[in-house]
Amino acid sequence: MSLFSYARPRALGEALKLLRDNTVAIAGGTDLVTLMRHGLARPERLVDLTGIEGLRGWTREKGKGLRIGALTPLADIETSAQLRRVAPIIVESLRDAATPQIRNMGTVGGNLLQRNRCWYFRDEAYPCWLKGGVRCFAVDGDNRQHAIIGAEECVAVAPSDLAPALIAYDATVSLSGARGSRMMPLSDLYVTPRGRVRREHAITPDELVLEVRVPENAIARRGAFEKAMERKTWSFALVSVAVSVKIIGGVARDARIVLGGVAPVPWRARDAEKLLEGRGLDDAACEAAADTALEKAEPLKDNGYKIPLARELVRRTLRRLT
Ligand SMILES: Cc1cc2nc3c(=O)[nH]c(=O)nc-3n(C[C@H](O)[C@H](O)[C@H](O)COP(=O)(O)OP(=O)(O)OC[C@H]3O[C@@H](n4cnc5c(N)ncnc54)[C@H](O)[C@@H]3O)c2cc1C
C-alpha cells in the first residue's frame, strides 16, 4: 500500500474542501482498503466521513417518503423491523449481502459506490481495459460471473445488492460537491463503461453522496427481492432480482423489475415491466415477463447458466407478489 495522509473532518463543508487532487472519501473502508492494498486505488489522502454528523440513520416523514443517510451502516437497515414494514425490498436485499461483520462496517453510500468484482480487474497483474489497458481479459477468459446483457468494452457486472432494491423503489440520490448540490435518479449513478468512459459511476471525485431518498408513492408498492449465490453466505449475486408493483383492482400497475449481477449497471427490464401493465400476476403473466426480461441476453462462453437462472428468479420474485 502506498503512503497516504488521513483526515477525519467533523463537518460536511470541511470534508468537501478536503476532497481535491487525488483525495478519496472513505466510509466503512470494506471495499476501498482492499483496493488500496492491491494497488488498485492509490489516494494521496483519505477523508474519513465517519465523523460527520447527520449522514447516519434513516427517517420517514409522512408524505415525504424515506431518507437514508449515506453513512448508515448496512446492519442498521437490515435489522430494522420498522424499515422491514415500510420498505421490505431494501431490507431483504441486505439479508444475504456479505457477512454480519461487513454489514456492521459497510455503509449505504459505500455499498452503492463499491467497485466491480471481476477477478481480472481486482488482480493488479492484469492491465484490464477498465484500468486503462487495451483489452477486457474476461471476454475470452474466465467469464463465469460476468455480464449477459448490456455490456460494451468491459463485461464486469454491477455488484451491489442494495442498488437494484432501491432502484425498484425509484430512489434518487443526493450529491454535494465543490460546485454545489444535485439530485439524480439512483439509476443514473451507474454508467456502462464504454468508449472513453472507463468508470462505473457518474459521481465526480470531488462529490459526496449525502443520502438516498425513496418517494412516498413508491414505498406504497408491493415488492420482493431474491438473490442467487454460488454458496449460501459471503457471496456476491450471480443474479439478483428486485421487483415492485402496484396492484390495483387485481392488476399490476407501474411495475419495476431490476436485475443485479447480469449487466455492468443494475438492469431495468423495461420490456417486461411494460408487459405486466394491466395484467394480473398469474403464472402465465409472470412467466411471460421473465422470458421477456431475458430476451436480449447474450451470454459469454462460461455464463450461459445465468439466463435460465435469471429467468426463474424473475418469475419466482414476481409470483411472491400475488
Ligand atoms: C467479502 C465481501 C463480501 C461482500 N458481499 C457483498 C454482497 O453479497 N452484496 C453486496 O451488495 N455487497 C457485498 N460486499 C460489498 C460491501 O457491501 C461493500 O464493501 C460495502 O458496502 C462498502 O461500504 P463501505 O462503507 O465500507 O465503503 P468504502 O470501502 O469506505 O467505500 C467504497 C467506495 O465508496 C466511496 N464512498 C463511500 N461513501 C461515500 C460517500 N458517502 N460519498 C462518496 N463516496 C463514497 C469510497 O470513496 C469508495 O470509492 C462484500 C464485500 C466483501 C469484502
PDBQT file of the ligand as one rigid body, heavy atoms in Angstrom, charges set to zero:
ROOT
HETATM    1  C1  LIG A 401     -16.142 -10.482   1.444  1.00  0.00    +0.000 C 
HETATM    2  C2  LIG A 401     -17.131  -9.468   0.958  1.00  0.00    +0.000 A 
HETATM    3  C3  LIG A 401     -18.373  -9.876   0.535  1.00  0.00    +0.000 A 
HETATM    4  C4  LIG A 401     -19.298  -8.937   0.077  1.00  0.00    +0.000 A 
HETATM    5  N1  LIG A 401     -20.516  -9.355  -0.366  1.00  0.00    +0.000 NA
HETATM    6  C5  LIG A 401     -21.410  -8.435  -0.799  1.00  0.00    +0.000 A 
HETATM    7  C6  LIG A 401     -22.711  -8.822  -1.233  1.00  0.00    +0.000 A 
HETATM    8  O1  LIG A 401     -23.053 -10.001  -1.231  1.00  0.00    +0.000 OA
HETATM    9  N2  LIG A 401     -23.563  -7.856  -1.659  1.00  0.00    +0.000 N 
HETATM   10  C7  LIG A 401     -23.220  -6.539  -1.687  1.00  0.00    +0.000 A 
HETATM   11  O2  LIG A 401     -24.052  -5.695  -2.074  1.00  0.00    +0.000 OA
HETATM   12  N3  LIG A 401     -22.010  -6.142  -1.288  1.00  0.00    +0.000 NA
HETATM   13  C8  LIG A 401     -21.117  -7.055  -0.843  1.00  0.00    +0.000 A 
HETATM   14  N4  LIG A 401     -19.888  -6.646  -0.432  1.00  0.00    +0.000 N 
HETATM   15  C9  LIG A 401     -19.518  -5.262  -0.573  1.00  0.00    +0.000 C 
HETATM   16  C10 LIG A 401     -19.786  -4.490   0.692  1.00  0.00    +0.000 C 
HETATM   17  O3  LIG A 401     -21.171  -4.378   0.891  1.00  0.00    +0.000 OA
HETATM   18  C11 LIG A 401     -19.138  -3.141   0.492  1.00  0.00    +0.000 C 
HETATM   19  O4  LIG A 401     -17.734  -3.359   0.605  1.00  0.00    +0.000 OA
HETATM   20  C12 LIG A 401     -19.560  -2.106   1.485  1.00  0.00    +0.000 C 
HETATM   21  O5  LIG A 401     -20.936  -1.902   1.434  1.00  0.00    +0.000 OA
HETATM   22  C13 LIG A 401     -18.859  -0.809   1.158  1.00  0.00    +0.000 C 
HETATM   23  O6  LIG A 401     -19.210   0.145   2.118  1.00  0.00    +0.000 OA
HETATM   24  P1  LIG A 401     -18.080   0.932   2.884  1.00  0.00    +0.000 P 
HETATM   25  O7  LIG A 401     -18.758   1.943   3.718  1.00  0.00    +0.000 OA
HETATM   26  O8  LIG A 401     -17.130   0.012   3.581  1.00  0.00    +0.000 OA
HETATM   27  O9  LIG A 401     -17.352   1.627   1.631  1.00  0.00    +0.000 OA
HETATM   28  P2  LIG A 401     -15.852   2.081   1.453  1.00  0.00    +0.000 P 
HETATM   29  O10 LIG A 401     -14.992   0.893   1.211  1.00  0.00    +0.000 OA
HETATM   30  O11 LIG A 401     -15.468   3.023   2.532  1.00  0.00    +0.000 OA
HETATM   31  O12 LIG A 401     -16.006   2.912   0.113  1.00  0.00    +0.000 OA
HETATM   32  C14 LIG A 401     -16.333   2.291  -1.113  1.00  0.00    +0.000 C 
HETATM   33  C15 LIG A 401     -16.290   3.368  -2.207  1.00  0.00    +0.000 C 
HETATM   34  O13 LIG A 401     -17.338   4.297  -1.999  1.00  0.00    +0.000 OA
HETATM   35  C16 LIG A 401     -16.826   5.606  -1.838  1.00  0.00    +0.000 C 
HETATM   36  N5  LIG A 401     -17.680   6.238  -0.843  1.00  0.00    +0.000 N 
HETATM   37  C17 LIG A 401     -18.121   5.694   0.314  1.00  0.00    +0.000 A 
HETATM   38  N6  LIG A 401     -19.013   6.515   0.906  1.00  0.00    +0.000 NA
HETATM   39  C18 LIG A 401     -19.129   7.590   0.093  1.00  0.00    +0.000 A 
HETATM   40  C19 LIG A 401     -19.927   8.770   0.135  1.00  0.00    +0.000 A 
HETATM   41  N7  LIG A 401     -20.802   8.997   1.118  1.00  0.00    +0.000 N 
HETATM   42  N8  LIG A 401     -19.801   9.668  -0.864  1.00  0.00    +0.000 NA
HETATM   43  C20 LIG A 401     -18.940   9.431  -1.885  1.00  0.00    +0.000 A 
HETATM   44  N9  LIG A 401     -18.172   8.338  -1.990  1.00  0.00    +0.000 NA
HETATM   45  C21 LIG A 401     -18.275   7.419  -1.011  1.00  0.00    +0.000 A 
HETATM   46  C22 LIG A 401     -15.378   5.434  -1.445  1.00  0.00    +0.000 C 
HETATM   47  O14 LIG A 401     -14.592   6.544  -1.856  1.00  0.00    +0.000 OA
HETATM   48  C23 LIG A 401     -15.015   4.178  -2.205  1.00  0.00    +0.000 C 
HETATM   49  O15 LIG A 401     -14.719   4.507  -3.536  1.00  0.00    +0.000 OA
HETATM   50  C24 LIG A 401     -18.960  -7.569   0.046  1.00  0.00    +0.000 A 
HETATM   51  C25 LIG A 401     -17.704  -7.153   0.480  1.00  0.00    +0.000 A 
HETATM   52  C26 LIG A 401     -16.793  -8.072   0.922  1.00  0.00    +0.000 A 
HETATM   53  C27 LIG A 401     -15.438  -7.600   1.379  1.00  0.00    +0.000 C 
ENDROOT
TORSDOF 0
